[in-house]
Amino acid sequence: MAENFDQELFADARREFLSHLRYAQGHRQTTCYAYNSDLGIWGAWLIEAGKDWQTVKYPDVEQFAAWQSRDRGVSPAMVNRRLSALSTFYRWLMRGGLVEQDPVALAQKPKRPLRIPVWLEREEQAQLEATIRDRRNIPTNVFGHNQKRMTETRRRYEMLFGLLLNSGLRISEALGLKVLDVRLVEGIAKSVRVIGKGNKERLVPLPASFAQVFGFWLKDRPKGEAVFAKPDGKPISPQAARAYLWGMLQKAGIEKKISPHKLRHTYATNLLNAGAELVDIKALLGHESVATTQIYTNVGQERMEKVVAKL
């Protein structure tokens, strides 16, 4: 064990850092939980390895990364996420004078395998939407819920999944929407105002066909009400949305592993196939860097096939 490892000072710094993320930077509570977990794993490893958190160097960070991959079987993506969290933490410590450098900056990061996003083809998207709109596949009675209530639930999820497919919102962003965040013009939902990662605001326009349906559904709803609130006023949980989507995919006969986030991929792919530039997709999705958006350059096959067909 590191004799100079000041656990109390580390715990204090960790608490103040998380408070900074939550209240100064405006990060979501779930994000802060993830940072807290990452720092806990880092701190425990340092103690076990006999290293001091204030004087570690980049080789120590590389050892930490290797330990996660080799001994814990952690994926490269997760290791990189934790290293990113550590880097944010140490840059904050530097500003406060608690450390002299960010040990993560020079550390070699695990290479992430190129993963092509999973998305719904146009035909699959139409199949899913038709299945959700079909009220005949709603059971007569499940867990004591009557037909009317279950039909209202289906309609709520129809609007939620429709919004994800037509705006590319993250599931957390969509579930956090209030009616006042939707710009309604003569009953048509023109756009949604979103507070995304890092408390950054963006305005996402909606296509006309969905805008009319969504606007009609929101008609006469109180401005301060959550768009996707259940009858008891509580919001839908991301887990419930994922489970409901999975059920609809099964009814539609779609075997792909599609989550609400994959509907965001579908939206981005549709934009790319429609000829949108990466910089526009970046803005609509709320990505911080075009580099994040570049994964969609691998999925523009439909558009490329149309171009080749003109030869």
Summary of the structure (lengths in Angstrom):
residues: 311
radius of gyration: 23.1
end to end distance: 68.3
largest distance: 71.1
contacts: 864
relative contact order: 0.09
helix: 60%
strand: 7%
